[in-house]
Amino acid sequence: GYKPKVFEAAHRPGGMLVQTIPAYRLPRETLAREIRMIENMGVDIECNKKLGKDFLVQDLRNEGYDAVYIAIGSPIGMEMRIPGHEAKNIDKAMDFLMTYNLRGSVPVGKNVVIVGGGNAAFDSARTAIRLGAENVTVVYRRSQGEMPAYAEEIEEALQEGIKIMPLTNPREYIVDEDGKVSGVRCNYMTLGEFDTSGRRRPVNEEETFV
């Protein structure tokens, strides 16, 4: 019985669906059709309205809204704070994907290393290939079978020429004189006892490689 109004911080509705998930995995026509269906049901969407910047919750109460539901998510990416992490050409996966999806382009190098085994990692890897990267490698500290990414996305990444290095843990970014990463020093890993996540805990071996 309510007539909802959505305040969207970005200039397009859809949240993380449109901001970070690549179009090859979620076609924009499909998403646009879903959003039009929601609007046709009576939902008003106002873009470029950011909570804390353009309005406060109290402002909404003062305007007479009966209920306020905050659904801003958690769109902040993770980073590995290992030596060299402040180098110029290191990006968080979320920032990389958001820049590409909202602007249509983002610079990539010829050789790209992706750290992680989730969907955001593989979305970043496959996007880098589409942007012209020649060699893309996904490194993950557990086994390939324990990667949280969808199995079909891992398989499609392999078919696209992306290399996967499981049981590999970055310990240092090697930075050149220009302040850019020129390599990643890693430890080989083995799997130890099961931890609280129900998976076997990765353990560093002494041997390292770049």
Salt bridges, closest charged atoms under 4 A:
ASP44 OD2 - LYS5 NZ 3.89
GLU46 OE1 - LYS5 NZ 2.82
GLU46 OE2 - LYS49 NZ 3.82
GLU79 OE2 - ARG81 NH2 3.10
GLU86 OE2 - HIS85 NE2 3.96
ASP123 OD2 - ARG25 NH2 2.82
GLU153 OE1 - ARG25 NE 3.38
GLU153 OE2 - ARG126 NH1 3.77
GLU156 OE1 - ARG126 NH1 3.00
GLU160 OE2 - ARG126 NH2 2.83
GLU160 OE2 - ARG130 NH2 2.90
GLU172 OE1 - ARG185 NE 3.56
ASP195 OD2 - ARG142 NH2 2.76
